[in-house]
Amino acid sequence: MNSIKNVYAGFVFTLLGLMVSLTMMPAALYGAQDQRPDKDSRTMVELVRNGGCEAPLVNGEIPEWVEVVGTGWTQRGTSPDPYEGQHYFFAGAIRNAELRQDVELADYVDLIDTGNHLFEFSAYVHSWPQSPSDISRIVLEYLDQDKTEILGSFDSGDYFITEAWVLVSHSIIAPIGTRFIRIRLISTRREGSNNDGYYDAVSLRTGVASPQAVAGLSLSITGADLSLDWAAVVQDTAGNPITISEYRIYADDQPYFVCDPNSLVGTTNQLQIDFLGWAGSADKKFFRVISVMD
């Protein structure tokens, strides 16, 4: 995972004959340029696979999902129209049906075990207009590594709304030790031949906090050589400890520039970098230091 954040302020140095002037640019100047993140900014990652039932069926089965009860689970695309996309989940002609997906959380173990890592679930449910209408129900189970212990759970209760797609949502700090989140779609037929408790846009997301911005950037000139140094980034924006794999240094003659391969002038896993001969190479230079977390 690469997460980058720009420094909040930069430096410009100006060379006029033998006079060297080192000026710290106002943070406000760089604020718009650097798009300073909010304190708790996060990149949201989608964890559910085929959450909209859009992937083509494989040998008549819905990919990424397991039929627990019933063998008729399939795609449906009309009456009603999907909440989004072209299809949604339909249990078929059976009284009771359950579809399941276990979401593995191996990439988030360290964060989960801090006891402060949030997961956000959402899905939309709908029922066919009849009386009584069939039921949609969603259960989440927070499981240990062996999937033998339920550490926490959420039960949506019964939904049988026929007029429109209805949002079901749930947010939770995952219990310490959680290694899988099991999503259970449970439909119950109460009338007719089809089981018309439908589901669409099933989503489980978690926020991956970005590294805090580089701070304490300073610049010094010795003869014709230029040096940059800065403070170590040791936490993400949620306050969790992190390890930075490298710092990337970008430079340009203009203050508003894009950090891309053309402006990349160096990388290091240290907190300082030297540019030999740079103090005589330009009248002014603007720098950004970006931290990268794998």
N, C-alpha and C positions, 0 to 999 in steps of 0.2 A: 504494500500500500504506500503510494507516494502522496504525502500531504505537504503542501508548501504554503508559507505565509511570508509576506514581505515585511521588511523593516518599516517602522512607522515614520522614520525620518531619514534623510540621507545627508551626504556631505558633498560640497563642491570645493575644489581648490582652484585658485587662480594664480597664474604665474605672470608677473610683469617685470621683465628684466631680472634683477637679482632679488626682487621683493617677492616673498611667498606669503600669500594670505590664505588662511584656512578658515572657512566659514561654515557654521552649522546652519543648514537650511531650516526654516520654521516647519514644525510638524504639520501645520495646516496645509502647507504647500504640497506635502507628500500624502496627506490624508486622502485626497480625492484620487490621486494617482495610484496609491497602494491598496485602495479599497479595504481599509482597516476593518478587520473582522470584529463581530460582537464577542464579548467575553466568553459566551458559551456556544459559539458557532460550531456546528457539526456537519459532517457529510453523511447524509442518510443513505444506508445500504439496504437494498431489497434482498430478503432472504428466501422468500417463497419461490418455488420453481413452478412455472405454468399456472400462476395464480388466477388467470382469466380464462382458463380452459381453451386457450387459443391454439396451442400446439396441435398439429395433426394427430389423429388417433393412430396408435401403433397396434396392428392386429385387433382393431376394435376397442382398444383400451386407452384410457386417458393417461398420457405419460406423466411421470413424476408422482403419481398418486396411487395409493393402494386401496383396493376394494376390501373392506372389512366385513360389511354386511351387504348382500346383494351383488349381482354380477352384471347389472344392466346400466351402470353409470356410463354416461356418454355426454356428448356435446348437444346443446340445443341453441337455436338462434332466432326463433320467432315465438310469438304468443306466450309471453311478452317479448318485446325487444330486449336485447342485452343492456345492461347498465353501461358497459363500454365494450368496444371491440365488436366481434362478430358472433361470439359464442358465450355460453355460461354452462355451469354444472347442472346436470339433470340425472336423477336417480333411476328413471325408467319405470316399468310397471311392476312394482313390488311394494309391499306394505311398509316394511322397515328397511332402511338403507343407511350405510355409513361409509364415507370416504376419508382417507387419512393420509397425511404427509408428516414425516418426522424431519424437522429442520435441525441440522447439525450445527453446533456452535463452537467448534474447535478453534476457530480464529479469534474467539472472544473470551477464552477461558480466564486469562489474567484479569481482564476488565470485570467479568462477572464476579470473580472471587474477591473483588474489592467490596462487594455488597452495595455497589452504587451504579449499576449499569442498566439502562432503560431499554425496554423493547416496546414497540408500538404495533398493535394489531388492528386491522380493519378489514371489513368485508361487507358486501351488500347482499341482502336476502329479499326474496319475493315469493309469493304464492299465487296459484291459479285461483281466479274468482269463482268460488263455489261455497256452499255452506254444508258442513263446516269446511273451511279451507285447510289444506295440508300444512304441515309444520316444518319450518327450518330451525335448526338449533346448532350452535357452534360451541365446542368445548376445546379449551387449550390446557395442556398438561406440561408442566415443567419437570423434566426427567433427569435422573442422574446418568452417569456414564453407561451403566448396564441396562438402563431403561426399566429397572425393577422398582424404583422408588419415585413416587410422585411428590416433588418438593413443594409444589404450589399448583393452583389450577384456576381456571376461569370458566364459568358456564353462562352462556348468553341467555338461557331460558328459551322458551318457545316463542317463535315469531310466525305469524300467519297473516301478514299484511298483503292485501291483494291489489291495492290502488297504485302502488309505486315501489321501486326499489328502496329499501330502508338500510341505513348504515348501522352496522354493529361495530363498535370500537372498544379497545381495551389497551391500557398502558400499565406496565408493571416494571418495578426493579426486580430483575431475575434473582431468585433465591441463590445464595452461594452454593456452588456444587452443580448448578444446572449445566447440562451438556447437550440436551436436545429439548426442543419445544415441539410437542405433538399437536397438530391441528386436526380436529375431528369435525367433519361436516355430517350432521345426523338429520335425516329426513324421515318424516312419519306421514303415511297416507291415512287420511280420515274419510275420504269420499272418492268414488270413481275408481278407475283402473290404474291410472298413472299416479306415481308419487311426485307431487308437484311442489315440493319445497326446493326452491332454486337458490344458487349461489353465484356470485360474480365478484371480480376484482378482489380476490383474497390476497391480503398483503401482510407481511410481517417485516418490519424495518427496525434497524437499530442505528443510533447515531455514533459515528466514529469521529471523535474529537480531533481537531487539527492541532499541530504543535503551536505553542504560544509563539508570538512574533519574536524575532531576534531583537535584543535590546543591548544598550551599552556600546553601540557602534562608535568607534573612534578611528581617526586617521592621523598618521604622522608621516613626515617627510624628512629623510636624511640624505643630504646631497641630492642626487638625481633619483633616489629610490623612494617608493611610496609603500607604506604598510597599513593594513586594516586589521583591527581586532575587535572582538565583541564578546558578550557574555554567553555562557552556555545555555542552550534551551534544554530544560530538564523536565518540563511538564507540558501536557496538552491543555487545551482551553477549558477542560473540565476539571483540571487540577490533578489528573492522574500522572504518575511518573512514566516517562518515556525515554527511549534512547534514540538519539539522532544519528543517522548513518553517515550523513555528510552535509556540508554547507556549500551552497552554490553562489558564486559571486558574479554579478552582472554589472556592466558599466556602459555608459554612453556619454556623448558630449552634450546631450539635451536632457532636461530633467524628466520629461514625460516620455518614457520609452518602454518597449515591450521586452519582458524577460523571455528570450528565446535563444536558440543556438547561436544566432548572430551576435547577441549581446553578452553571451556567457564568456567570461574571461578567466575563470578558475574554479576549481572544486577542492575541498579539503575536509578532513575529519578533525582538524584542529580548530582552535579559536583565533587564528591569526593567519594572514597570508601576505606575502611580499610581492610587489611588482617592481622589478628592477628597471631603472631608467624611465619610469613612467612620469616622474615629476617634470621632465622636460619635453614630454611628448604632446602636450595639449595645453591650451589656456585654461580649460576647466574640464572637470570630469564628475559625473554623477554615478553613485554606486547603490546597489541593492544587494543585501545578503539574505538568502532564503534557506531555511532549514528543511531537510528532507528526512522523513521517517519511513522506513520500510516496514 
